[in-house]
């Protein structure tokens, strides 16, 4: 709630009284003055629409619908076997889900369809509402706990940000999974094996990594993104475990990385992410050891890392990374 000075309150009361004489209700004014949720740390906020007719072939069995570097649009994966197809993430709301289905039809004729999500945030998950009823939804048990506990609040928050987001999320309800798993699940799509891996908290508690074994393609969700500052969205994110997970992803020896956001690249994207996070962790611990407060550290390091990574977008997230590493530092 926004605090107000006494002068402001008095002025507001006088305005309300005047409006009352004109037949305008206080409830209507309150509705018009409803606080808009912040846009996070995004530098711009165009309508987050999944791109049509932009699908690229990543490997023999893997396609991706690129995000176009638009905030709140994820990279979306389509993995095609001889028997079944797996879609990874689906955009925000049924309108984007319908776009995904049109792109899917161009590269796969399989009637058996699986769907999984890299994490629970609405721009990755809620497009599945447009998918056919026989779609088999599979996700980690921990991720499902986040869906149950947190997604309604996230949907409400996103819906308050802009009219475009509100329209995309109108009447969206989380779709329940058909399969949940503990740490790993394997899907045989026919001639291609996909491993779904939960390795602990990083960007969220329920991050789900999707590795296409025969093609060496890894979908990282937002644990690896390309030329965007890594996002620490809330207290459930873990900087320390995030770094451990990046080491574990290296052990898969992927040839190609489809990041949560940003351009598809090779395995060096993991190392780039690690270098940044380790530097933030180290500098934060150093400043804390010098007696700097979390707020002082956040201000100093936000300037420092924006200068070091001038071509990365959404630099407001640097401060959130500093706050998380500060809390974790001994």
PELIN-V992093 format. One record per run of one state. SS is the DSSP state (~ for helix, > for strand, _ for the rest). FROM is the first residue (numbers start at 1). LEN is the number of residues. Records with the same first field share a line. If there is no record, write none. Layout:
BEGIN
SS = FROM-LEN  FROM-LEN
END
This chain:
BEGIN
_ = 1-5  22-4  33-23  58-4  66-10  81-3  89-4  108-4  117-5  131-5  160-3  169-10  182-2  189-4  198-11  213-4  222-6  229-10  251-5  260-5  267-1  290-4  309-4  314-3  329-2
~ = 6-16  26-7  93-15  122-9  141-19  163-6  239-12  268-22  294-15  317-12
> = 56-2  62-4  76-5  84-5  112-5  136-5  179-3  184-5  193-5  209-4  217-5  228-1  256-4  265-2  313-1
END
